[in-house]
Amino acid sequence: MGEAATALHRTTEVLAAHPSVLYAGFVGDAAKEYAEARITAAVSAGATVPSPDHLGVDVVAYLHGLGEAVGELRRRLLDLLRDGELDPAVQTLEAMDDIVDLLASLDYPDGMTGGLRRVTDVARALVERSRSDLTATAVQERLRKELSERLG
């Protein structure tokens, strides 16, 4: 991520006089991917989610990175469930919920946000599937413990 930050910031400096190139295409995608990686790493470590200013990325790329981080966090949540780590899985779901709540609170035209509504809708669906997976796992674990206590 350090190398990505250096490359992205250098590219931003070089293209500062050309905002149409800077905020679109492959540079915008790189900024989104970088934001996604840093946000995912922060949430996974239990740290504060970095701001767009802290990351040095455009707000639109940052918001898309937030939305895409939900997918990465879902993978983390599923890994935690497979390992029987319910409490960290609950914390991950809470962070995913917070991200979707933030994204859903933004009411700007898609032209300004580069299609953020679609990203938000996908993130919301991932949160709901994750909530279902977490609930099913928690119920199964509770039943397993009750059976174990009764049998033995």
C-alpha positions in Angstrom: 0.0 0.0 0.0 2.9 2.3 0.6 4.1 1.9 -3.0 0.6 2.5 -4.2 0.4 5.7 -2.2 3.7 7.0 -3.5 2.7 6.2 -7.2 -0.8 7.7 -6.8 0.5 10.9 -5.1 3.2 11.3 -7.8 0.6 10.8 -10.5 -1.7 13.3 -8.8 1.1 15.9 -8.7 2.0 15.4 -12.4 -1.6 15.6 -13.5 -2.7 18.4 -11.2 -3.1 20.8 -14.1 -5.3 18.3 -16.0 -8.3 17.5 -13.7 -10.3 15.8 -16.5 -7.6 13.1 -16.7 -6.9 13.1 -13.0 -10.4 12.3 -11.8 -11.4 9.9 -14.5 -10.3 6.7 -16.1 -7.4 4.7 -14.8 -6.2 7.3 -12.3 -9.6 7.6 -10.7 -9.8 3.8 -10.6 -6.4 3.6 -9.0 -7.4 6.1 -6.3 -10.6 4.1 -5.7 -8.6 0.8 -5.3 -6.1 2.5 -3.0 -8.9 3.9 -0.8 -10.6 0.6 -0.7 -7.4 -1.2 0.4 -6.6 1.4 3.1 -10.2 1.4 4.4 -10.4 -2.4 4.5 -7.1 -2.6 6.3 -8.2 0.0 8.9 -11.5 -1.7 9.6 -9.9 -5.1 9.8 -7.4 -3.8 12.3 -10.1 -2.1 14.4 -8.6 1.4 13.5 -10.4 4.6 12.5 -11.4 4.7 8.9 -9.0 7.2 7.2 -10.5 10.3 5.6 -10.1 11.2 1.9 -7.7 14.0 2.9 -5.6 11.6 5.0 -5.4 9.3 2.0 -4.9 12.1 -0.5 -7.7 11.0 -2.8 -10.6 12.7 -4.5 -13.9 12.5 -2.5 -15.7 10.6 -5.3 -12.9 8.0 -5.5 -13.0 7.7 -1.7 -16.7 7.1 -1.6 -16.5 4.4 -4.3 -13.6 2.9 -2.3 -15.8 2.9 0.8 -18.5 1.1 -1.1 -16.1 -1.5 -2.6 -14.6 -2.1 0.8 -17.9 -3.6 2.0 -17.3 -6.5 -0.4 -13.8 -7.1 1.0 -15.2 -6.8 4.5 -17.8 -9.4 3.7 -15.0 -11.8 2.7 -13.4 -11.1 6.0 -16.6 -11.7 7.9 -17.1 -15.0 6.2 -13.5 -16.0 7.1 -14.2 -15.0 10.7 -17.4 -17.1 10.7 -15.5 -20.1 9.3 -13.0 -19.7 12.1 -15.7 -19.5 14.8 -14.8 -15.8 15.6 -18.3 -14.4 16.2 -17.4 -11.3 18.1 -15.0 -9.9 15.4 -17.6 -10.9 12.8 -20.2 -8.8 14.6 -17.8 -5.9 14.7 -17.1 -6.3 11.0 -20.8 -6.3 10.2 -21.3 -3.1 12.3 -18.5 -1.4 10.3 -20.1 -2.5 7.0 -23.5 -1.2 8.3 -21.9 2.2 9.2 -20.4 2.5 5.7 -23.7 1.8 4.0 -25.5 4.2 6.3 -23.0 6.9 5.3 -23.2 6.2 1.6 -27.1 6.1 1.7 -27.2 9.5 3.4 -25.5 11.1 0.4 -28.1 12.5 -2.0 -26.3 13.8 -5.0 -26.9 13.3 -8.7 -25.2 10.3 -10.2 -23.4 12.6 -12.6 -21.6 14.2 -9.6 -20.8 10.9 -7.8 -20.0 8.6 -10.8 -22.8 6.2 -10.2 -22.4 5.9 -6.4 -26.1 4.9 -6.0 -25.4 1.6 -7.7 -22.3 1.0 -5.5 -24.4 1.8 -2.5 -27.2 -0.6 -3.5 -24.6 -3.4 -4.1 -23.0 -2.7 -0.7 -26.4 -2.7 1.0 -27.2 -6.1 -0.5 -23.9 -7.5 0.7 -24.6 -6.2 4.2 -28.0 -7.9 4.3 -26.5 -11.2 3.1 -23.8 -10.9 5.6 -26.3 -10.2 8.4 -28.2 -13.4 7.3 -25.0 -15.4 7.4 -24.0 -14.1 10.8 -27.4 -14.8 12.2 -27.5 -18.3 10.9 -24.0 -19.0 12.3 -24.9 -17.5 15.7 -28.1 -19.6 16.0 -26.2 -22.8 14.9 -23.5 -22.1 17.5 -26.1 -21.5 20.3 -27.8 -24.8 19.3 -24.5 -26.6 19.3 -23.6 -25.3 22.8 -27.1 -26.3 24.1 -26.8 -29.8 22.7 -23.3 -30.2 24.1 -24.5 -29.1 27.5 -27.4 -31.5 27.5 -25.5 -34.5 26.2 -22.6 -33.9 28.1 
